[in-house]
Amino acid sequence: MFLRLEFTIFAAIHFKKVDKVQEKILILDFGSQYTQLIARRVRELNVYCEIYPYNNFPALDSGVKGVILSGSPYSVRDKEAPVPDLSGIKEIYPLLGVCYGAQFLAQNYGGEVLPSDTREYGRAILKFVDDKSPLFKGIEHDTQVWMSHGDTIARLPESFKIIGSTADVEVGAFKIENEISYGIQFHPEVYHTSQGKEILKNFVIEICGCAQNWTPDSFVESSVKELSKVLGDDKVILGLSGGVDSSVAAMLLSRAIGSNLTSIFVDNGLLRKGEYESVLKSYEKMGLNVVGVDAGERFLTALQGVSEPEQKRKIIGGIFIDVFEEEANKIEGAKWLAQGTIYPDVIESISVNGPSATIKSHHNVGGLPDFMKLKIIEPLKLLFKDEVRRVGKAMNMEHRIIGRHPFPGPGLAIRIIGDITPEKVGMLQEADDIFIKALKEEGHYDIVWQAAVILLPVQSVGVMGDERTYENVVVLRAVSSTDGMTADWSHLPHEFLGRVSNKIINKVRGINRVVYDISSKPPATIEWE
């Protein structure tokens, strides 16, 4: 949420579904950039799955229905190439190797992987498809797939059978005879593989036999039941940010323990125009027990004359802790601190190259006062962002909350490049309000992942009427993404941008120039600081 300091966890108790063994697919990660995308595609089939490093996964319980081996930036021929122990998996569970996973199966069990004469990166066509194979049920010949490999399987072990080929790669896909084990040298999880979702569905549903019962409604029902069981009559504190993650976590907890949840919503003076009042009203309408704290002047005073981005973050984080302490100290008998941690945060906290249980620093709560040595509850730690939104929708939460764009914890402080003054905050709030309202009114808001206005420490010459001006420049930033890990600049209509620009210049005193940021992530980041 707000915190970006280095913290130490006092006690961490993570929420899990334990009313029955959860049916799931296990994904072993070899460091591929697409591993989370595999999980998202499986989840889209209403099947639960979990990602673990190839060298640090739990004992397989009765809920595991199949295993997927991810791709990897390594070659199987590298000395440091990842080598998983599949002794308790292969020949026991249905197995699907994707790219590196497929090449590992071939190389490790008697075949040979060599550098490819024709490196395949990008689109390719499956010229041969064994339509009798369960993996390729309903898959068309000449279907497009996405390749990303410099090696290729030159020779298969004797027990391996080719079930798919491209014009350049004979072993595009294979099955191990007398096993429910498959390998494919392309990526079914990316959109460029035309029938990739169908291939994954064939593996997960037809071959593994998963029941497709991982739904928002089932998650809400089991979560509320388990939260009630774990928390009992204990009191819980939650810091609300106005964002979708903390809001959905609050609703789940409220359904489970009612007024024993106290949510604290702090106005740091760096929120969007009118957001503190409107979000607070929304929370109260949702029936949450919310404490609103107007601490804007306190934050802005501490930020006077500070320009360095990380120093801004530390000041905001430190004051937030102080404010949070003061309010939490009024809640007698609190035993738990709830957090809106979601699944990508959990995944990223574990190293693929070695065992690690370190939680990312901005989700930890160490460094809080001694009296706040609370146990942690994380109701959303199993979910991706899009699943969080679907869970919120299943609980009939307002679209303005669950559809809200991500907003940084430090707020407008990192959208004002340079030092921060109340005048600059007011100017940026007005410009931002015009941009966000226009996105909503003209139907672009829900298409854009995140939108922002950035105030630059630059003044430019302009002409207004017969007068020469020397005023501020703002940047409009809008990006399209699915998870914020990568993002492309949003191709908003020129006419729309022109209207927004004119309105900002005409309505916001002190701004005479508006520009649009057309850089993608990577190499740029979404925020400017």
HUUR-V382307 format. One record per backbone hydrogen bond with DSSP energy under -0.5 kcal/mol. CO is the residue of the C=O (numbers start at 1). NH is the residue of the N-H. If there is no record, write none. Layout:
CO | NH
CO | NH
//
This chain:
5 | 7
11 | 13
11 | 376
12 | 14
16 | 18
24 | 65
24 | 66
25 | 50
26 | 28
26 | 68
27 | 29
27 | 52
28 | 70
29 | 54
32 | 35
34 | 38
35 | 39
36 | 40
37 | 41
38 | 42
39 | 43
40 | 44
41 | 45
42 | 45
42 | 47
43 | 46
46 | 214
48 | 25
50 | 27
52 | 29
53 | 56
61 | 64
63 | 24
65 | 94
66 | 26
67 | 96
68 | 28
68 | 70
69 | 98
70 | 101
71 | 30
71 | 32
75 | 78
78 | 81
84 | 86
86 | 89
86 | 90
89 | 92
89 | 93
94 | 67
95 | 182
96 | 69
96 | 98
97 | 99
97 | 184
98 | 100
98 | 101
99 | 103
100 | 104
101 | 105
102 | 106
103 | 107
104 | 108
105 | 109
106 | 111
107 | 110
112 | 154
112 | 155
114 | 152
117 | 119
119 | 121
120 | 149
122 | 147
124 | 145
125 | 127
125 | 167
126 | 142
126 | 143
128 | 165
129 | 131
130 | 133
133 | 136
134 | 137
136 | 139
140 | 143
143 | 126
144 | 194
144 | 195
145 | 124
145 | 147
146 | 187
147 | 122
149 | 120
150 | 116
152 | 114
152 | 154
155 | 112
157 | 160
159 | 177
161 | 175
163 | 130
164 | 172
164 | 173
165 | 127
165 | 128
168 | 170
169 | 166
170 | 172
172 | 185
173 | 163
173 | 164
174 | 183
175 | 161
175 | 177
176 | 179
176 | 181
180 | 95
181 | 176
182 | 97
183 | 174
184 | 99
185 | 148
186 | 188
187 | 190
190 | 193
192 | 194
193 | 196
195 | 199
196 | 200
197 | 201
198 | 202
199 | 203
200 | 204
201 | 205
201 | 206
202 | 207
203 | 208
204 | 210
205 | 209
213 | 215
215 | 219
216 | 220
217 | 221
218 | 222
219 | 223
220 | 224
221 | 225
222 | 226
223 | 227
224 | 228
225 | 229
226 | 230
227 | 231
228 | 232
231 | 234
235 | 335
235 | 336
236 | 262
237 | 338
238 | 240
238 | 264
240 | 266
243 | 247
244 | 248
245 | 249
246 | 250
247 | 251
248 | 252
249 | 253
250 | 254
251 | 255
252 | 256
253 | 257
254 | 258
257 | 260
258 | 261
260 | 236
260 | 262
261 | 263
262 | 238
263 | 265
263 | 291
264 | 240
264 | 266
265 | 293
266 | 268
267 | 295
270 | 412
272 | 275
274 | 278
275 | 279
276 | 280
277 | 281
278 | 282
279 | 283
280 | 284
281 | 285
282 | 286
283 | 288
284 | 287
288 | 290
289 | 263
290 | 292
291 | 265
293 | 267
293 | 295
295 | 299
296 | 300
297 | 301
298 | 302
299 | 303
301 | 304
303 | 306
303 | 420
305 | 307
307 | 418
308 | 312
309 | 313
310 | 314
311 | 315
312 | 316
313 | 317
314 | 318
315 | 319
316 | 320
317 | 321
318 | 322
319 | 323
320 | 324
321 | 325
322 | 326
323 | 327
324 | 328
325 | 329
327 | 330
328 | 331
330 | 332
331 | 334
333 | 235
335 | 375
336 | 237
337 | 377
338 | 239
342 | 345
342 | 346
343 | 347
344 | 348
345 | 349
346 | 349
347 | 350
351 | 354
360 | 363
361 | 364
365 | 368
369 | 372
370 | 373
372 | 374
374 | 11
375 | 337
376 | 13
377 | 339
378 | 381
380 | 343
380 | 383
383 | 343
384 | 388
385 | 389
386 | 390
387 | 391
388 | 392
389 | 393
390 | 394
391 | 395
392 | 397
393 | 396
398 | 401
398 | 402
399 | 403
401 | 404
408 | 411
410 | 413
411 | 414
412 | 415
412 | 416
414 | 529
415 | 417
415 | 455
416 | 418
421 | 425
422 | 426
423 | 427
424 | 428
425 | 429
426 | 430
427 | 431
428 | 432
429 | 433
430 | 434
431 | 435
432 | 436
433 | 437
434 | 438
435 | 439
436 | 440
437 | 441
438 | 442
439 | 444
439 | 445
440 | 443
444 | 447
444 | 448
449 | 406
450 | 479
452 | 477
454 | 456
454 | 475
455 | 417
456 | 458
458 | 473
460 | 471
462 | 469
464 | 467
467 | 464
469 | 462
471 | 460
472 | 512
472 | 513
473 | 456
474 | 515
475 | 454
476 | 517
477 | 452
478 | 490
479 | 449
479 | 450
480 | 488
486 | 484
487 | 521
488 | 480
490 | 492
493 | 497
494 | 498
495 | 499
496 | 500
497 | 501
498 | 502
499 | 503
500 | 504
501 | 505
502 | 506
503 | 507
504 | 508
507 | 509
508 | 511
510 | 472
513 | 474
515 | 476
516 | 518
520 | 524
521 | 487
//
